Amino acid sequence: MAYVRTVKAASGATAVQIVWSIRLGSRNIEHMGSAHDEAEPAALKAVAAERLASNQAVLDLDVHAPAGSEPLPITSTRMTHLWTDCARRIGSWVSSQP
């Protein structure tokens, strides 16, 4: 799991970091930069968010939305909801097969 955090440095600057943590409690910290004014933390957080997004693989489910339909809203950040819904949909599809 990775997340972006800000911490105050001894110099008074605000450090923006990406923290990569694993189950056993160990973590790696990637320093994105230090902000010395009020606008810089937002810019550094945006860079960190882009960095996190660039490491994400595309999950190709080969599902095509009907023409003119809107993207579905994201209602949760927990993957268990995705797996539960996928299992429910697959189960209903399997039971409808001859």
Protein Blocks (a to p, Z undefined) as FASTA:
>chain_A
ZZddddddfkopacdddddddfkopacdddfbdcfbfklmmmmmmmmmmmmmmmpccdde
hiacdehiacdddfbfbfklmmmmmmmmmmmmmmmpZZ
